[in-house]
């Protein structure tokens, strides 16, 4: 709704934790913010979280890029 009223960049950051959600929001906004899901991975895996966070970020990034390519 913001984009319909104003010509300003928009980002969505509530409830984004899966690649399909990132894809959907990337099609409707200029950015996707993910925080809590990464924190949860760090909490779950502790010092061993780097490969899990890396894979998660890669999947989210691919979803956003796919949405951008289809725009």
JOSULRA-V850554 format. One record per residue. SS is DSSP state (alpha for helix, beta for strand, coil for the rest). D_LAST is the distance of its C-alpha to the last C-alpha in whole Angstrom. Layout:
# JOSULRA-V850554
ss->[SS:SS]
d_last->[D_LAST:D_LAST]
This chain:
# JOSULRA-V850554
ss->[coil:alpha:alpha:alpha:alpha:coil:coil:coil:coil:coil:beta:beta:coil:coil:coil:coil:coil:coil:alpha:alpha:alpha:alpha:alpha:alpha:alpha:alpha:alpha:alpha:coil:coil:beta:beta:coil:coil:coil:alpha:alpha:alpha:alpha:alpha:alpha:alpha:alpha:alpha:alpha:alpha:alpha:alpha:coil:alpha:alpha:alpha:alpha:alpha:alpha:alpha:alpha:alpha:alpha:alpha:alpha:alpha:alpha:alpha:alpha:alpha:alpha:alpha:alpha:alpha:coil]
d_last->[18:18:15:17:20:19:17:18:16:16:16:17:20:22:22:20:22:20:17:16:16:14:11:12:12:10:7:10:11:11:14:15:19:21:25:27:26:27:30:31:31:33:35:35:36:37:38:37:33:32:30:29:27:26:25:23:21:20:19:17:16:14:13:11:10:9:6:5:6:4:0]
